[in-house]
Amino acid sequence: MGFDFSLPLLYHSQNLRSVELENDKIVPRAAVHVPDADELIAPGTPIQFDIVLPATEFLDQNRGSRRINPFGETEDETFPEAEDSLLQQMFIVRFLGSMAVKTDNTTEVIYEAMRQVLAARAIHNIFRTTESHLMVTSQTLRLIDPQTQVTRANFELTSITQFAAHQENKRLVGFVVRTPESTGGEALSTYVFESNSEGEKICYAINLGKEIIEVQKDPEALAQLMLSIPLTNDGKYVLLNEQPDDGSPSENRGAESEA
């Protein structure tokens, strides 16, 4: 014997109409729009499996970044803000891929980029990834080579417009970066990483850095924010977790790992 599911649905619809009439007002029903993949990322968008800096970032990092003295020593003055930053938190990550996206109005674009990056890696049998240090400060997010300490990429926190951890695979994390183009417009790119710890920790650090930026011009608000967060013993940096990240470097760990 079959069941007619249209009857309770019809009754429910009529009941809603009667409630609206009784209240003598129209209750707008907000339609929840779930964007299609094509609305988030243009079909056929290429995926970069190596860090590729935007042209402006590359020029900024390599224009007078190192000074060589007669004794053969080099001094890296590229990131003097590191010493003044209120936040310094390092995470062990592996870069999985990046791609241009069409919007930064929703975190759904990050989840779709994660899906496409992982699918592309599987299709092309790309399983080996290189380990990096992701340093979050109260001004920038830096991707550092753990062997040479050379900065592979540097993003201003103000240019990061969306960030999220994967809802199921907790170690996947991504963020959207908005960068100016030489044509005068702006480009949007999503970067996807696998972390040795939960991606939410990285998101928390980025969010905290952005909060510090927002209140740094208000000493009282900044003091209140810092009072709510534990500091290192010297009181210089924000301490996000007492124990080292569960992906702390080890002499026995190679520079590369399997993703």
N, C-alpha and C positions, 0 to 999 in steps of 0.2 A: 504494500500500500504506500503510495507516494504522499509527500507532504507539500502543501501549497504555501511556500514561503512568502508569497506576495501579499497575503492577507495581513499578517502582523506589520509588515512594512508600510502597507497602505494605511492601516489604523494609526501607526506611529506618525505618519506624515499628516494625516487629518488632525490628530491630537495636537501637533505642534502648531498647525494653523489656528486651531481654536484658542490655544493659549495666547497667540499673538493678538487675535481679535479681542479677547477678553481684556488684555492689558492695553488695548487701544493704541498700540504702537508697533512699528515694524522693527524686528530684531535682525540686524544684518548678520548674515552667516559668512564669516571670513573663510574663504577657500584657501586651504593650505596647498601652496604650489610647490611640488617637489621638482626641481629643475632637472631636465634631461641632460645626459652627458654632453650633447652637442651644444647646450647652452653654457656649459662650464668650460669645455675645452674643444677647440676646433678639431674636427675629424682630420686625421693624418698629421697632427702636430708632432714634430720629431721629439724624441726623448734624449737628453744628454745623460750619459752614464758616468761622465767625469765632470768635476766642477769646472764650469766655464763662467768667468766673471763678465758682467756687463762692461762695455767699453769704458764707461765713466769710472767704474770701480777700479778697473785695471790701471787706468791712468793715475788715479788718485793714489794707489798703493805703490806705484813704481816711479812716481815723480819725486826724486830726491829722497827716497825712503831710507837709503843707507849712506853713511858718511865714512869714508876710508881715511885713516890717518897714516902718517909715515911709518908707524910701527907695524903696519899690516893688520891691525885690529879693526873690526867693523862695529859700528854702533847703530843699532836699529832704533830710529826715532819715529817709526811709522805710527805707533800707537802710544803716545805719551799719556793718553787719558786713562790707561790701565792703572797707573799708580794712584790716580785721583778717584777712581771709581768706588762707589759705596758697595757695589755688588761684584763679586767675582766667584762664579761657580763653574766648575769644569765637569763635563760629561764625556764618556767614551761613546763614540758613535761611528757608524759606517754609512757613508753616502750611497744611496741607492739610485738616485736619478732626479732630474729636474726637467720641467717643461713649461712652455708658455701657456698661460690660461687667459680666459676671456673676462673673468670677473673676480672680485675679491669681496663680494657682498655676503658670502656665506661660506661656512666651513665645509660645506658639501663639495666645494671645488678641491679641497685637500684630499678628501676621501676618494674622489674620482681619480685624482692624480696618483694616489697610492695604488689604486686598482690597476691603472694603466701601466705604471712603472713596473709593478711586480709581474704583471702579465707579460710585458715586453722582455723582462729579464728571463722569464721561464721559456718564452718562445725562442730567444736567441741563446739559450743555455749560458747565461751570464750569472754565475753563482759566486764568484770570488769578489770580495770587496776589501778595500783598504781602510784600516782603522785610523780614526782621527780624533783629536780633542776638540770638543765644542765648548768654547769659553763664552759664557754669558756675563756681561757686565751691565752697569746701569746706563751705558751709552751704546754699546755695540754687541754684536754676536759674531764671534770669530771662529773659523775652522782652521785648526793648527795641525801641522804635521808633527806627530809625537817624536819622530826621530831627529828631525832637523830644527824643530820649533819655528819653521817658516809658516807664515800665515797663508793659507790657500785661498781663503775668501773672508771678506769682512762686510758685514751688513749693519747699517745704522738701525737701531731699534725703532726709530721713527718711520723707517721705510717698511717695516714688517707690519702688515695690515691684518693678517689672519694667522692663527697657529692652532694646531689641534693634534691630539694623540688619537690613534685609531681606536674605535669603540670596542673592538674585539681583540686584536693583536696589540697589546698594551705597549709593546716596545717600538712600534712604528710611530713616528712623529713627523709632522710637516709644517711648513709655514709659507705664506705668500709674501713676496717682496715686490714692492712698487718702485721702479727706478726710472729716472728721466732718460729720454732718448735724444739723440743728436738732432732729430727732426723737430724737437720741441714738445712732442707728446710724451706719454709714459707707457712703460711696458710692465706686464704682470707675469711673474714666474713663480711656480710652486717648487719647493725643494723638499725631497723626501729622504728621511734617515731611519736607520734602525739603531736603537740605543741599547746599551748594556743594562740600563735600568728602565723604569717605567717612563714612557713619554710624557706622562702628566707632570713629572718632576721638571722636565725641560720647559714645558708650558708654564708652570708655576714661576720658574725663574724669569722667563721672558716677560710674563705679566708683571712680576715684581719690578723688573727693570723699567717697564713702561710707567708703573705707578711712581717710581722715584723721579722719572723725568717730569711727570705731571706736577709733582709737588715741590721740586727742588728750588723753585723760586719763592716758595713760602716756607721760611725757616720753621715756623710753628707746626705746619702740617707735616713737614719732613721729619721733625723731631718725633711727632706722634707716630708716624709710620715706622720709624726706626725703633721706637720703644716696643712695638708689637712684634719685633723679630729679633731672635738671638743673634749676637755678634761673635766674631772670633775673639780669642783671649786678649788680643791687642786692641779690640774695639774698632778695627779698621774696616773689616768687610762683613757683609751679611752672611750669617751661617744658616744654610737651608736644611742641612741634616747633620747630625752629630757624627755619624759614621761616614767613612769614605764611600763614594759611589761603589755599588757592587761590581762595577767594571773597572776598578782601580788598576793602573798599569802593573804589569808584572814582568820581571826579567825573562820569564819562561814563555811569555806570550809573544807570538810572532807579530810582525807588522800587518799581516793579512789574515783574514779569517773567512770562513765560508758563510755566506748569507743564507 
